Amino acid sequence: MPSSRSAEIFAATYRHPEELWLSVHFSPSATSQAAGREFLKRELQRTDRDPEVTEQAALAQREAIGKYVSQRDGNPELLGQIRQATLIVQGSNDVIIPTANSYSMQKLIPDAELIVYPDSGHGAFFQYPELFVAQASQFLDWDNEMGQPFPAQAPKNTNR
C-alpha cells in the first residue's frame, strides 16, 4: 500500500508559505497546479478565513495521519460500525492519505460511496469545486430508503 508523504511535504521549505497547499491538495501535473493557483487566488481573496491552525493541532493531525496510513485496511471494527450514509471524496493522486485507503474505507463502511476525482490530490474538492458541490448536494439529498446505490453520475438522457 502506498505511504503518505505528509511528513516530507510539511517539512519542506516553500518560496511562499501558501505554496505548501499546491503540494498537499493538487497533483504535480500542469493542469492540476494551474487549478491550485486559481484556488490560492480565491482563498487569499477571502476576508472570512478561519484562523491559522496551531502548531499543537498540526502535530496532532500529522500523528493521526501517520497512525491511519500505517494500518493496512484502516480500523475495520470501528469503520464497520458506522451506520450513517457516508460520502468519501478523494483525489486520484493524494499524497497525504493515499487513495488506496479510500477504497478500503468504502469496503469497510456499510452504505459508503466513493468519488475519486482525476488528476487531483488531497484537496480534490478545491480543484473541482462546482462538481463537488453538485455531487455532495446530490448525495445529501439522496433518499436511500429503497436501498438503491447512490447515482454518482447523472443518468444518461434516454429520450433521443
C-alpha positions in Angstrom: 0.0 0.0 0.0 1.4 3.5 -0.8 2.6 5.6 2.1 1.8 9.1 3.0 4.3 11.8 2.0 2.8 14.3 4.6 5.9 14.5 6.8 8.1 15.2 3.7 5.7 17.8 2.3 5.1 19.6 5.6 8.8 19.7 6.4 9.8 21.2 3.1 10.6 24.9 2.6 8.5 26.9 0.1 9.2 30.3 -1.5 5.7 31.5 -0.4 4.2 29.7 2.6 0.8 29.2 0.8 2.6 27.2 -2.0 2.6 24.3 0.5 -1.0 23.7 -0.4 -0.1 23.2 -4.1 1.9 20.1 -2.9 -0.8 19.0 -0.5 -4.0 19.5 -2.4 -3.0 19.2 -6.1 -1.2 16.7 -8.2 2.1 17.7 -9.9 0.5 18.0 -13.4 0.4 21.4 -15.1 -3.4 21.3 -15.2 -3.7 20.5 -11.5 -1.1 23.0 -10.5 -2.9 25.7 -12.5 -6.2 24.8 -10.7 -4.2 25.1 -7.5 -3.0 28.6 -8.3 -6.6 29.5 -9.0 -7.7 28.1 -5.7 -5.0 30.0 -3.9 -6.2 33.3 -5.6 -9.8 32.6 -4.4 -8.6 31.6 -0.9 -6.3 34.6 -0.4 -9.1 37.0 -1.5 -11.4 35.8 1.2 -11.8 38.0 4.3 -13.7 35.5 6.3 -11.0 32.9 6.6 -10.6 30.5 9.5 -7.8 31.2 12.0 -4.5 29.5 11.3 -4.0 26.0 12.7 -1.9 25.9 15.8 1.3 24.0 15.9 -0.2 21.7 18.5 -3.2 20.9 16.3 -0.9 20.4 13.3 1.3 17.9 15.2 -1.8 16.0 16.4 -3.1 15.8 12.8 0.2 14.6 11.5 0.3 11.9 14.2 -3.3 10.8 13.3 -2.5 10.6 9.6 0.6 8.5 10.4 -1.4 6.1 12.5 -4.2 5.9 9.9 -2.0 5.2 6.9 0.2 2.7 8.9 -2.8 0.4 9.2 -3.3 -2.0 6.3 -7.1 -1.6 6.0 -7.9 1.2 8.5 -9.8 0.1 11.6 -12.3 -2.5 10.4 -14.0 -2.7 13.8 -14.8 1.0 14.1 -15.4 1.7 10.4 -17.8 -1.3 10.2 -19.9 0.2 13.0 -20.7 3.4 11.0 -24.4 3.3 10.1 -24.7 6.7 8.6 -24.6 7.0 4.8 -21.0 8.2 4.1 -19.6 10.0 1.2 -15.8 9.6 0.7 -14.2 12.1 -1.6 -10.6 11.6 -2.8 -8.1 12.7 -5.4 -6.6 10.1 -7.6 -3.1 11.3 -6.6 -3.4 12.0 -2.9 0.0 12.1 -1.3 -1.3 12.8 2.3 -3.9 10.0 2.6 -3.1 7.5 -0.2 -6.0 7.0 -2.5 -5.9 3.2 -1.9 -7.0 3.9 1.7 -10.3 5.3 0.4 -11.1 2.1 -1.5 -10.6 0.2 1.8 -12.8 2.6 3.7 -15.6 2.2 1.1 -15.4 -1.6 1.5 -15.5 -1.4 5.3 -18.2 1.3 5.9 -21.7 0.0 5.2 -23.6 2.4 2.9 -20.4 4.3 1.8 -20.0 5.9 -1.5 -16.6 6.9 -3.1 -15.9 9.6 -5.6 -12.4 9.8 -6.9 -11.5 12.9 -8.9 -8.9 12.6 -11.7 -5.5 14.3 -11.7 -6.0 15.7 -8.2 -4.6 15.4 -4.7 -5.8 15.7 -1.1 -7.9 18.8 -2.0 -9.8 17.4 -5.0 -12.9 19.3 -4.0 -10.8 22.5 -4.3 -9.8 21.6 -7.9 -13.4 20.6 -8.9 -15.5 22.9 -6.6 -18.6 23.1 -8.8 -18.7 19.3 -9.5 -18.0 18.6 -5.8 -20.9 20.8 -4.7 -23.2 19.2 -7.2 -22.3 15.7 -6.2 -22.2 16.4 -2.5 -25.7 18.0 -2.7 -27.0 15.1 -4.7 -25.6 12.7 -2.0 -27.1 14.8 0.8 -30.5 14.9 -1.0 -30.4 11.2 -1.9 -33.0 9.0 -0.3 -31.7 5.5 0.3 -35.0 4.2 1.7 -35.2 2.0 -1.4 -31.7 0.5 -0.9 -30.7 1.8 -4.3 -27.0 2.7 -5.0 -26.1 6.3 -5.0 -26.1 7.7 -8.5 -22.6 9.3 -8.5 -23.2 10.4 -12.1 -26.2 12.0 -13.7 -28.4 9.5 -15.5 -27.9 9.4 -19.3 -30.6 11.1 -21.3 -32.5 8.2 -22.9 -35.0 10.4 -24.8 -33.1 10.6 -28.0 
